[in-house]
């Protein structure tokens, strides 16, 4: 067996970003939304609401949760402990996950909010992250409908949190495109697609597959850029805010939720270069005698004819790490050189 040590210039690393449809069935847009009465009535229903793409309730697409820093919007764990409820648990979890500080606040645009809705995409629905600019979500409220996307196409500097990249949600005309006329046709929405007085409509956190919605902006009046989306902030009372957002998504005129996933595939290209004087002999029984080690045909001594079919990659202790098969055998002798490119994806 012949070995040849690879040099540094034999390696080239390349990275490609690959996008794919987010939802079950490899479709980019969800138009049907269902919940499970069993899940909603169970213990987990106090915290979040699973959303499915069919009435069979088999494939979870995403989950909806409502968090409130003051514990409003749900019953208390213990009536003797003020402010400790299901919504404070949700708020604290995302506070630690996203902000990394239990004393930090969520600031949507330029407005601090004490509550949010969280849309958490089911982990097996995306590969590495959400593809920024692919979001298009339609929500309906008592005052009308609003379409949302993220502002990744409009920012020059990306902001990071403990959970990775963060983009603000803005009024949209299409995925990744700010609504035409924002700031002019609707006095409640500024030119950057935000609510005039209540900040952005939330955050897109692509690296953890999460969307945070700003209830303050969405529940506002048309003059403030809102749609009158109903939210309950009653203390120690079932708010059903998860169901309220579900109805805002499923009850909109188009019921559209579009997302794509994204992953970075790194390829390691290794160039194998058998020179004219190399790899011209074989230990195959058709070439040499297994008992004596002699070349079977005298013409092969000075004019060997071999075929390269496989490339093995070894470490310094001669352990086989990878095997590459050629699509067809490659003839090799003293008059020929070859260049074989091996591609490793990871």
Residue, then its C-alpha position, 0 to 999 in steps of 0.5 A: x500500500x502506498x502513502x503520500x503525506x498531504x500538505x497544507x495547500x492540498x486543503x481548501x475549506x468552503x462554506x455554503x448557506x442552504x435554505x429550505x422550506x420550514x413546515x411539514x411537507x417541505x412547504x414554506x407557507x402554513x395556511x391551516x392551523x389547529x390545536x389539541x384540546x387535550x394538550x390545551x387542557x393538560x398541565x402544559x396548556x397553562x404554559x404554552x399552546x401547540x399548533x399543528x398543521x392538520x386536525x390529526x394533531x400529529x406534527x407540531x409546527x410551533x408553540x405559542x406562549x405568553x410571558x408577563x414580568x408581573x405575573x398577569x394574564x394567568x392564575x397564581x401558583x399560590x394566592x399567598x405569593x403575589x406575582x408568581x404565576x405561569x406567565x412569570x415563569x415564561x417571562x423568566x425563561x426567555x429573559x434568561x435565554x435571550x437576555x442572560x440577565x434576570x434584571x434586563x428588560x425587553x426593549x422592542x425598538x425604543x419601547x420597554x415592554x413588560x410582556x410578550x407573546x413567544x412563537x417557538x418553532x418546533x426544533x425539527x422544523x428547521x435545521x440550523x436557524x430561521x432564514x432572516x428575511x423569509x418571515x411573513x406573518x399575518x395577524x388580525x385584531x378587532x381594528x384590522x389586519x397587519x402583516x409582519x416581517x423582520x428588518x434584516x434587509x434594512x439594517x447595516x449592523x446586526x444586533x446580538x443577544x445571548x441567543x444570537x442575532x436579533x431583528x425587529x419586526x416591522x409592518x410588511x408588504x411581503x417577506x423581507x419587504x417593508x410595507x409600501x407607504x409605511x409612515x405615510x398612508x398609515x400615520x400610526x406606522x413610522x417610515x421604518x415600519x414600527x408603531x409610532x409610539x409603541x416601538x417595533x412589533x417584536x423580535x425575530x431570533x433566528x438562531x433559536x427559532x423564536x419570534x417575540x411579539x410586542x403586545x403593547x404595539x399590537x393592541x394599540x389603536x390604528x393611530x398608534x399603528x396597532x390592530x386592537x389585538x386583545x390581550x388580558x393582563x388581569x392578575x390571578x385570572x385565566x387570561x387565555x392569551x395563548x389562545x388569543x394569539x392563535x385566533x389572531x393567526x388562524x382567523x386572519x383573512x389569509x391565514x398566512x405564516x411563511x418561514x424558511x430555514x437556513x443552514x451552513x454546510x462546510x465543505x473540506x476539499x482535499x486535492x490528491x495529486x499522484x505524480x507520474x512516478x507515484x502509485x504505479x504498482x499495486x498489491x492486488x493479486x492480479x498484479x503480484x504473486x501472493x506467495x512470492x511477492x513477484x510481479x506476475x507479468x514481466x512487462x509490468x516491471x518497467x511498464x506497469x498498468x494500474x487503475x486507481x479506484x479508491x482514495x483512503x485518508x489516514x491520520x499519522x497513526x495509519x488509522x483510516x478516517x475516510x474513504x472516497x470512491x472514484x466514479x470510474x477507475x482511473x488508469x495510471x502509469x509512468x506517463x500519466x499524472x492525476x488530480x483527484x478532488x475529495x469533498x467532505x461535507x460536515 
